[in-house]
Amino acid sequence: MIVRYFEPHDFEEVMQIESEAFEEHNPFIYMNFYEMNNDCFLVADYNGNITAFVAGYQMSENEGRIFSLAVKEDYRGIGIGTKLLEAITDIFKKKALRYASLEVRLSNNRAQGLYRKMDFIPCWIEHGYYSDGEDGIIMKKIISPYTKTTVEKVLSKQSRRVKWPALKVNSIF
Ligand SMILES: CC(C)(COP(=O)(O)OP(=O)(O)OC[C@H]1O[C@@H](n2cnc3c(N)ncnc32)[C@H](O)[C@@H]1OP(=O)(O)O)[C@@H](O)C(=O)NCCC(=O)NCCS
């Protein structure tokens, strides 16, 4: 199995996996992904058959969003979801993004299990996020922590600027 960029001829297979996996189905979104974010649109190709896809985009200066991830039913539970999640996280890292984020249905224990395993942390609940009224959990993962050097640079700049008053320990008590 190889993970590669989505290509237009994969469209039909990707849409088949998508409609099998999700109730809300919108092919136009995926056409847009290809046109606007094709470096974050990946497929798992198993001997020429598409078994899974992941689509994401750069949401802000520091954050990459995983919009959609799905594995063909017969191929679930053998690590393909993990591989795709690792691959898109690597792409976000190369783009120097600091976080990966996603939303997942409150009832989707399987996907939540995968995300927790991959160090995504549940951050907050979006009430009624989905069109059927179900809540969504926003999960995030730190993918590129601030390096010591960056922190040190900021701190040293600050300490040059701020003149601390002389500390009078006795006056506190
Ligand atoms: C969620 C989904 C993408 C996972 O893909 P997958 O290829 O089956 O996942 P993997 O085989 O890589 O499994 C990875 C981890 O998921 C977790 N997991 C798998 N099945 C699980 C289950 N039934 N309950 C809880 N956690 C589960 C485990 O942590 C597993 O790791 P492990 O095998 O080391 O224990 C896939 O099930 C899917 O396409 N589901 C339908 C679409 C969907 O829900 N997408 C996510 C929308 S947010």
The ligand as an SDF file (V2000), in Angstrom:
LIG
                    3D

 48 50  0  0  0  0  0  0  0  0999 V2000
  -12.1420    5.9630   11.9160 C   0  0  0  0  0  0  0  0  0  0  0  0
  -11.3960    5.2690   10.7960 C   0  0  0  0  0  0  0  0  0  0  0  0
  -10.8650    6.3260    9.8220 C   0  0  0  0  0  0  0  0  0  0  0  0
  -10.2190    4.4910   11.3890 C   0  0  0  0  0  0  0  0  0  0  0  0
   -9.4380    3.9460   10.3680 O   0  0  0  0  0  0  0  0  0  0  0  0
   -8.7750    2.5090   10.5120 P   0  0  0  0  0  0  0  0  0  0  0  0
   -7.9050    2.2740    9.3450 O   0  0  0  0  0  0  0  0  0  0  0  0
   -9.8140    1.5030   10.7840 O   0  0  0  0  0  0  0  0  0  0  0  0
   -7.8890    2.7330   11.8140 O   0  0  0  0  0  0  0  0  0  0  0  0
   -6.6300    1.8840   12.2550 P   0  0  0  0  0  0  0  0  0  0  0  0
   -6.7090    0.4920   11.7760 O   0  0  0  0  0  0  0  0  0  0  0  0
   -5.4250    2.6810   11.8680 O   0  0  0  0  0  0  0  0  0  0  0  0
   -6.8620    1.8750   13.8090 O   0  0  0  0  0  0  0  0  0  0  0  0
   -6.1470    2.7140   14.6100 C   0  0  0  0  0  0  0  0  0  0  0  0
   -6.7150    2.8120   16.0060 C   0  0  0  0  0  0  0  0  0  0  0  0
   -8.0800    3.1360   16.0300 O   0  0  0  0  0  0  0  0  0  0  0  0
   -8.5830    2.7000   17.2870 C   0  0  0  0  0  0  0  0  0  0  0  0
   -9.7270    1.8330   17.0530 N   0  0  0  0  0  0  0  0  0  0  0  0
   -9.9290    1.0000   16.0340 C   0  0  0  0  0  0  0  0  0  0  0  0
  -11.1180    0.4100   16.1720 N   0  0  0  0  0  0  0  0  0  0  0  0
  -11.6630    0.8890   17.3090 C   0  0  0  0  0  0  0  0  0  0  0  0
  -12.8820    0.6790   17.9960 C   0  0  0  0  0  0  0  0  0  0  0  0
  -13.7920   -0.1660   17.5180 N   0  0  0  0  0  0  0  0  0  0  0  0
  -13.1200    1.3600   19.1320 N   0  0  0  0  0  0  0  0  0  0  0  0
  -12.1990    2.2460   19.6140 C   0  0  0  0  0  0  0  0  0  0  0  0
  -11.0270    2.4760   19.0040 N   0  0  0  0  0  0  0  0  0  0  0  0
  -10.7730    1.8120   17.8660 C   0  0  0  0  0  0  0  0  0  0  0  0
   -7.4910    1.9680   17.9930 C   0  0  0  0  0  0  0  0  0  0  0  0
   -6.8120    2.8850   18.8400 O   0  0  0  0  0  0  0  0  0  0  0  0
   -6.6050    1.5710   16.8390 C   0  0  0  0  0  0  0  0  0  0  0  0
   -5.3040    1.3970   17.2120 O   0  0  0  0  0  0  0  0  0  0  0  0
   -4.7590   -0.0930   17.5340 P   0  0  0  0  0  0  0  0  0  0  0  0
   -5.1290   -0.9580   16.3830 O   0  0  0  0  0  0  0  0  0  0  0  0
   -3.2930    0.1430   17.6860 O   0  0  0  0  0  0  0  0  0  0  0  0
   -5.4600   -0.4750   18.8060 O   0  0  0  0  0  0  0  0  0  0  0  0
  -12.3080    4.2500   10.0340 C   0  0  0  0  0  0  0  0  0  0  0  0
  -12.8960    3.4100   10.9680 O   0  0  0  0  0  0  0  0  0  0  0  0
  -13.4090    4.9160    9.2070 C   0  0  0  0  0  0  0  0  0  0  0  0
  -13.2210    5.1930    8.0410 O   0  0  0  0  0  0  0  0  0  0  0  0
  -14.5760    5.1310    9.8110 N   0  0  0  0  0  0  0  0  0  0  0  0
  -15.6970    5.7570    9.1280 C   0  0  0  0  0  0  0  0  0  0  0  0
  -15.4310    7.2160    8.8300 C   0  0  0  0  0  0  0  0  0  0  0  0
  -15.0690    8.0010   10.0540 C   0  0  0  0  0  0  0  0  0  0  0  0
  -15.6490    7.8390   11.1150 O   0  0  0  0  0  0  0  0  0  0  0  0
  -14.0850    8.9030    9.8790 N   0  0  0  0  0  0  0  0  0  0  0  0
  -13.6240    9.7720   10.9260 C   0  0  0  0  0  0  0  0  0  0  0  0
  -14.4610   10.9810   10.9520 C   0  0  0  0  0  0  0  0  0  0  0  0
  -13.9340   12.1250   12.1790 S   0  0  0  0  0  0  0  0  0  0  0  0
  1  2  1  0
  2  3  1  0
  2  4  1  0
  2 36  1  0
  4  5  1  0
  5  6  1  0
  6  7  2  0
  6  8  1  0
  6  9  1  0
  9 10  1  0
 10 11  2  0
 10 12  1  0
 10 13  1  0
 13 14  1  0
 14 15  1  0
 15 16  1  0
 15 30  1  0
 16 17  1  0
 17 18  1  0
 17 28  1  0
 18 19  1  0
 18 27  1  0
 19 20  2  0
 20 21  1  0
 21 22  1  0
 21 27  2  0
 22 23  1  0
 22 24  2  0
 24 25  1  0
 25 26  2  0
 26 27  1  0
 28 29  1  0
 28 30  1  0
 30 31  1  0
 31 32  1  0
 32 33  2  0
 32 34  1  0
 32 35  1  0
 36 37  1  0
 36 38  1  0
 38 39  2  0
 38 40  1  0
 40 41  1  0
 41 42  1  0
 42 43  1  0
 43 44  2  0
 43 45  1  0
 45 46  1  0
 46 47  1  0
 47 48  1  0
M  END
$$$$
